Amino acid sequence: MALYAISDLHLALNVDKPMDIFGQNWYRHDEKIKENWISKITAEDTVLIGGDISWSMTADESKDDLDWINNLPGRKIIIKGNHDYWWSSISKLNAMYEGMHFIQNNFFTYEDYAICGTRGWICPGSDKFTSRDEKIYSREQIRLKLSLDAAKRAGYEKFICMIHYPPTNEKFDGSAFTEIFKEYNVEKVIYGHLHGPALSRVINGMHEDVQYIMTSCDYINFNPVKILD
């Protein structure tokens, strides 16, 4: 039994959204993901999926994409990305599949770890951050703490977090998210969102006693990475 991670699947089984407009490495990327996935992941493993699951705009449209993920081996734990407009109420999502779990102000577990998380947002100091982003940035901090606090109340002391957006700005300055990770002694942080030229500057590895792991599909060559044995 092992723990893997991948993000930014950007599936489009029901919508016309060819991903190869972002580079030839995205050509038939769903086939690459499936081939790599089934070559290493078994029914006993767990896979963390860090957002941007489907290009669908509605819950009905997303059903084929979610079914596609559900039919792959292993248990899945999923957070929302900025393109997941299909995301419906958390209770409805968590009633859909026995082996797929969705995080929003809650948590799930892997062995003695609590798996927590939220979507996150652009961080202050980023070239793209404006006054309009401040409200969402603050709300995502609350959601991250709600997830972690729920795990703490349940008695968990070891935490792995997923956040879709990078937890820092482009200059790798600290943020409210990195402070929360330190406050709760989070061991590992899984994130994605970045693609193309942005992949030349990512936070990856140990920083202030937290291990950051970048898992965007095109960064990991569409191949889920092992987080824990």
C-alpha positions, 0 to 999 in steps of 0.5 A: 500500500502506497500514497501517490499524487498528481494534479491538473488532469484537465480531462475533457471527455465531454467538452471540446478542449484539446490540451495540446494547444498548450504544447505537444506534450499534452497530446492525448495526455489522458492516455498517458496518465492512464497508462502510467497510472495502471502500470504502478498503482494498485487497488490498495494504493491511495492517490491524491489529486490536487485540483483542475480535474475536468474542463466541464462546466456542470456536474452532469458534464463532469460525470464521464470524467469522474467515472474515468478517474473512479475506474482507475485503480486505487482510492482517490482523495481530491481537492478543487482547482480553479477550473473545476466549475462543475464542483457541486455540494460537498455532500453530493460529491462524497455520496457519488463514489465509494472510493473517491473522496472530496475535500472541502472543510473536511479531511480524509486519512491515509494510515496515521496521516490526516489528508487536508487541504483547500484550493488556495489562491494567488498570494500577495506579492504576485504580479497578478495579485490585486485588491480583488484577490484579498477576499478569496485569499482570506477565505481560503486560509479559513478553509485550510484551517477548518480542514486541519482543525477537523483533523486535530479534533479527531485526534490526528497529529500528522498532516499532509496538505493539498493546495491547488495554487502554489503556496507562495508568490513567484519570488517564493516569499512566505504567505499565510498558507506557508505560515499555517503549514508551519503552525500545524506542523504539516509534513508535506504539501502537494500542489499544482496549477503551474504549467508551461514556462512557469514550471521553470520556477517552482517551490519543490523540496524542503523549506522550513521543515515542510516538504513541498511537492509539485505535481502538475501533470506536465511537470511530472510527465503525466506520471503519478509520483510516490509520496509515501510507501 
